[in-house]
Amino acid sequence: MRPIRAACLGTATALVALLSCAPVAAAAATDPHPAHDKGKHRVITLTGELRKQSFLPVHRKGPAAQGDRTVFNSELFDENHESVGETNGTCTTTWVGEVAQDSAEVCVVTYTLPGGQLSVQGMVFGHLVPGPPPSFDNGITGGTGEFDRARGSVHAETIGMGKRRFTIDLYL
């Protein structure tokens, strides 16, 4: 009988040890920003100048509609106005409200930069308002090369006709 009790005691001790470590493992697994603590933080500021844009309406005539698409390409410049890459993307209208400010698009954009690419996506609201498009923030969903496993956000701000300033808040 003693060997059985010893085996049970050993199993119970192992179980207690395992359970006492479980909260630590669970806390590590649920960390909402694991990349922030493990890697580098960089802020990159670029200016984008629109090169080409096409609008693909769902209906050839009439107002904006759900499903309309905009496809675009922009050249990216650093603070010395030297070309450092480009953006390519598409935005799809997901909502057209009663007033232009209530409109919404979902956008998927790739930033091609020295060292790799960044994938970015998110919502843009109020795109049907006359005048320059509003500023917006989108999330970095990944990347390639030196941007592998990138996370963070991109703040886009209209600074002129066909020009935007992009502030890339990047965690690697």
C-alpha positions as CSV (number, residue, x, y, z in Angstrom):
1,M,0.0,0.0,0.0
2,R,2.8,2.4,0.7
3,P,3.9,2.5,-2.9
4,I,0.4,3.6,-4.0
5,R,0.2,6.4,-1.4
6,A,3.7,7.6,-2.3
7,A,2.7,7.6,-6.0
8,C,-0.5,9.6,-5.1
9,L,1.5,12.0,-3.0
10,G,4.0,12.5,-5.8
11,T,1.2,13.1,-8.3
12,A,-0.5,15.5,-5.9
13,T,2.7,17.4,-5.4
14,A,3.4,17.6,-9.1
15,L,-0.2,18.8,-9.7
16,V,0.1,21.6,-7.1
17,A,3.4,22.7,-8.6
18,L,1.9,22.7,-12.1
19,L,-1.2,24.7,-11.0
20,S,0.9,27.2,-9.1
21,C,2.7,28.0,-12.4
22,A,-0.5,28.2,-14.5
23,P,-1.4,31.8,-13.7
24,V,2.1,33.0,-14.8
25,A,1.8,31.1,-18.1
26,A,-1.8,32.3,-18.6
27,A,-0.8,35.9,-17.9
28,A,2.1,35.7,-20.4
29,A,-0.2,34.1,-23.1
30,T,-2.8,36.9,-22.7
31,D,-0.4,39.9,-22.9
32,P,-2.1,42.3,-25.3
33,H,1.2,43.8,-26.4
34,P,3.9,41.2,-26.4
35,A,5.9,42.7,-29.2
36,H,6.0,46.1,-27.4
37,D,8.1,44.5,-24.6
38,K,10.3,42.3,-26.8
39,G,11.4,44.5,-29.7
40,K,12.2,47.9,-30.9
41,H,9.9,50.9,-31.2
42,R,10.4,53.2,-34.2
43,V,8.5,56.2,-35.5
44,I,8.8,56.8,-39.2
45,T,7.4,60.0,-40.8
46,L,6.9,60.0,-44.6
47,T,5.1,62.1,-47.1
48,G,3.0,60.4,-49.7
49,E,2.2,61.9,-53.1
50,L,-0.6,60.4,-55.1
51,R,0.6,59.0,-58.5
52,K,-2.5,57.2,-59.7
53,Q,-6.0,56.6,-58.4
54,S,-9.0,54.8,-60.0
55,F,-12.6,54.9,-58.8
56,L,-14.6,51.8,-59.6
57,P,-18.3,52.5,-58.9
58,V,-20.9,49.8,-58.4
59,H,-23.4,51.9,-60.4
60,R,-22.1,53.8,-63.4
61,K,-24.5,56.7,-62.7
62,G,-25.8,57.9,-59.4
63,P,-24.5,58.6,-56.0
64,A,-21.8,56.7,-54.1
65,A,-22.9,53.2,-53.1
66,Q,-21.9,50.3,-50.9
67,G,-19.3,48.3,-52.8
68,D,-17.6,51.2,-54.7
69,R,-13.9,50.8,-54.8
70,T,-10.9,53.1,-55.0
71,V,-7.5,51.7,-56.1
72,F,-4.4,53.9,-55.6
73,N,-0.6,54.2,-55.7
74,S,1.5,56.8,-54.0
75,E,5.2,57.6,-53.9
76,L,6.7,57.9,-50.4
77,F,9.3,60.5,-49.5
78,D,11.5,61.0,-46.4
79,E,12.1,64.4,-44.7
80,N,14.7,65.3,-47.4
81,H,12.1,64.7,-50.1
82,E,14.0,61.7,-51.3
83,S,11.9,58.8,-52.7
84,V,12.0,55.9,-50.3
85,G,9.1,53.7,-51.4
86,E,5.5,53.5,-52.3
87,T,2.0,52.6,-51.1
88,N,-0.5,50.5,-53.1
89,G,-3.9,49.9,-51.8
90,T,-7.6,49.6,-52.2
91,C,-10.6,51.0,-50.3
92,T,-14.1,49.6,-50.5
93,T,-17.1,51.7,-49.5
94,T,-19.0,49.8,-46.7
95,W,-21.5,52.4,-45.7
96,V,-23.1,55.4,-47.3
97,G,-25.1,57.3,-44.7
98,E,-27.8,60.0,-45.0
99,V,-25.1,62.6,-44.7
100,A,-21.6,62.5,-46.2
101,Q,-19.9,62.5,-42.8
102,D,-21.5,59.1,-42.0
103,S,-19.8,57.3,-44.9
104,A,-17.2,54.6,-44.3
105,E,-14.6,52.6,-46.2
106,V,-12.4,49.7,-45.3
107,C,-8.9,50.1,-46.7
108,V,-6.0,47.6,-47.2
109,V,-2.6,49.1,-48.0
110,T,0.9,47.9,-48.5
111,Y,3.8,50.2,-47.8
112,T,6.9,49.1,-49.7
113,L,10.0,50.5,-48.0
114,P,13.7,49.9,-47.9
115,G,14.1,46.6,-46.0
116,G,10.6,45.2,-46.6
117,Q,6.9,45.8,-46.7
118,L,4.3,46.8,-44.1
119,S,0.7,45.6,-44.3
120,V,-1.9,48.1,-43.0
121,Q,-5.6,48.0,-42.8
122,G,-8.5,49.8,-41.2
123,M,-11.6,52.1,-41.6
124,V,-11.7,55.6,-43.0
125,F,-14.8,57.6,-42.1
126,G,-16.3,60.7,-43.9
127,H,-14.6,60.0,-47.2
128,L,-17.6,61.5,-49.1
129,V,-17.3,64.9,-47.5
130,P,-16.3,67.6,-50.0
131,G,-12.7,68.8,-49.7
132,P,-9.6,67.0,-48.5
133,P,-10.2,63.6,-47.0
134,P,-10.1,63.5,-43.2
135,S,-7.2,62.2,-41.2
136,F,-7.4,58.6,-40.0
137,D,-5.6,55.9,-38.1
138,N,-5.1,52.3,-39.4
139,G,-3.5,49.3,-37.8
140,I,-0.3,47.6,-38.9
141,T,-1.1,43.9,-39.4
142,G,2.3,42.5,-40.3
143,G,5.2,42.9,-42.6
144,T,8.1,41.3,-44.4
145,G,11.9,41.6,-44.2
146,E,13.0,43.8,-41.4
147,F,9.3,44.5,-40.7
148,D,8.5,40.8,-40.1
149,R,6.0,40.5,-37.2
150,A,5.5,44.3,-37.1
151,R,2.7,45.8,-35.1
152,G,1.5,49.3,-34.5
153,S,-0.4,52.0,-36.3
154,V,-0.3,54.5,-39.1
155,H,-1.7,58.0,-38.7
156,A,-2.5,59.6,-42.1
157,E,-3.1,63.3,-42.4
158,T,-4.0,65.3,-45.5
159,I,-1.5,68.1,-46.0
160,G,-2.3,69.2,-49.6
161,M,-4.0,68.1,-52.8
162,G,-2.9,64.5,-53.3
163,K,-0.5,64.7,-50.4
164,R,-0.5,63.0,-47.0
165,R,1.8,62.8,-44.1
166,F,2.1,59.3,-42.7
167,T,3.3,58.8,-39.1
168,I,4.2,55.1,-38.7
169,D,4.3,54.1,-35.0
170,L,6.0,50.8,-35.3
171,Y,6.8,48.0,-32.9
172,L,9.2,45.2,-34.1
